[in-house]
Amino acid sequence: MANLSDIRNGIAANITAAGILCYANARDSAVCPEAHVGPPEKIEYDYTAGRGMDTWFIPVRLYV
């Protein structure tokens, strides 16, 4: 199973808009245009019976 770092890196790698830099971690400052994949804002555990699924809400912020 993938860990959180792998998931955030995968999201960042799949943002392929022309001219947009994308980072898997938030940075202190932005050089526009760029996107940051943030840490989970909310996690819902036990979404289905018996620990079948958890839902993670991972924000992607675009700075233009």
N, C-alpha and C positions, 0 to 999 in steps of 0.2 A: 504494500500500500504506500502511496506517495505521502510525504510529510508536507507540512505547511510551506516550507521553503521551496520545495519542488513545484508545488501548485502555483505559488506566486511567480516563480521564474517562468513557468509554462504560460501563464496569463500574459506576462510581459513579452515573451517571445512571439506570441500570436497577435500582438498589436502591430499591424504592418502598414499603417497609413503612411503615405509618402512624407518624408521630412519630419516625422515625429519621433523623438527619442523616448524610449520607455525604460523605466527602472522598476525592478521588483521590490524596492524598498523606498519609502518616502525620503526625500532629501530636505536639507535645511532651506535651500533656495531653488527656484525654478528658472530655467533658461527656456523661454517659450519658443516654439511649441514643444511640449513634452507631456508624458503621462507617468503617473506614479501608481503602483499597486500597493495599497495600504494593508495594514494588519486587519484581521477580522473585526468587524464592528459588533457582530452578534453571532452566537452559535446556538442552534437549537438541537439539543441532544434527544435521543430516543424518539425521532420523528415517526418511526414505524415500530411495531411491536418487537420486543426482544433485541434492542440495539441494532436493528436492521439498517438504519440510516440516520446520519446526522446532517444538518444543513448549516453551512458556513456562509456568512454574508461578507464578501471581500470587496471593498470599494476600489474603483479605479478612477482616479481624478485626472482630468485633462486640463492642462494650462495652455491657453492660446494668447 
